[in-house]
């Protein structure tokens, strides 16, 4: 039960930070719908320019957002919409030399490809 309380506290703290950064005035509300199921929580959010509404798993132990990307040619199709970085004017590649890209590489996985011919990380 303690871990659940800590996760709830962390989520509340992060939500307060999002509200603060989003410019929501005190007294106004901001909702993030969550879907429950088998212990995983997903939330709706917008990403890119123009903004595209997507769904992702809530992971209070990480500062990364994992969502389905339309640029992934080897990923299996699923029912939710994909993020297409080529359709977003605010998408940027992370250089392969970037520490974040190096930490995300998992050589034992067939689904993770580190870099492409342009020297960019496969992550955005």
N, C-alpha and C positions, 0 to 999 in steps of 0.2 A: 504494500500500500504506500510505503514511503516513496518508492520510485515514481509511482503514479502522481503523487502530490508534487514531487519535484518537477516532473514533466509538465504538469498543469501550471505550476508557478512560472517555469521557464517560458512556456507558450504565452502566458499572460504578459510577461515582461517583453517578449519579442513583439507581441501584438501592440503593446503600448508604444514601442519604438516605431513600428510601422505607421501607426496613427499619427505620431508626432512628425515623422518624416514626410507623410502624405499631406500635411498641412490641414488636417482635420481639426477644427476649432473645438475647445472644451464644450461639452454638452451635445455635440453632434455625434452620431453613431456611425460606425463602419462595420460592416458585417463580412465575415468570411465563412461561407457555408462549408460544413464538413460532412462527409459521408462516412458512416460507420460500417464496419464489416470485418469480421475475423481479426480484430486487433489492429488493423491498419487504418489510418485516417488519410483521406485525400482532401485537398482543398482546391477551390477555384482561384486562379490568379491571372493577371494579364502580363504579357511580356512582349517586347519588341515595339517598333514604330513602323506602321500603326499598330496599336495594341491588339493582341490576339488572346482571347480567353482560352486557357488551358487548364488541365488538372494535373496535380502532382501529389505524391505522398508527403505527408508532414513528417519531417525528421528533426526533432528538437535537439539532436546531438550533432548537427552539422550546419554549416553556413552555406551549403550547396543546395541547389534545387535540381532534382533529376526529373526530366520530363521527356516524353517521346519526341524525337526529332525527325522530321521528314527527310533530312539529309542522310540518315542512316540507311544504307542500301541493304545491309544484312540483318536488319531488325525485323521481327515478325510483325505483320499488321495487327492492329488492335482497334477497338471501337472508338477510342477517344481521338480528338483532333491532334495533329502533329504541329510542332513548331518548325517553321521553314526559315532558317537564318538568311537565305538569299532574298526573302521577301521583306526583310526588316532593314531599315536604314540605320538602326542603332546596333545591329549585331557586329561583333568583332571576334576574330579568332584570337586564341591565346597562343603565343609562340611556344614551340616545343621546348625551348630552353627555360621557359617559365617554371618556377618551382611547383606551382599548382599542377601544371600538366605532367611533370615528372612524377608527382605523388599519386596522380590518378591512374598512371599506367599499371596494368596488371598483366604481365607477360603470360601467365598461365591461362588467361581467358581468351577465347576465340572471338568474343564480341567487342573487344577493346583494341582499337588500332591507334597507335601513337603516331600522329603526324600524317602528312600527305606530301605530294611532290613539291608543294610550295613551302615546306618547312613549318607548316602550321599544325598545332595540336588539333585533335578531332573534336575538342570541346569548345563551346562558345561561352 
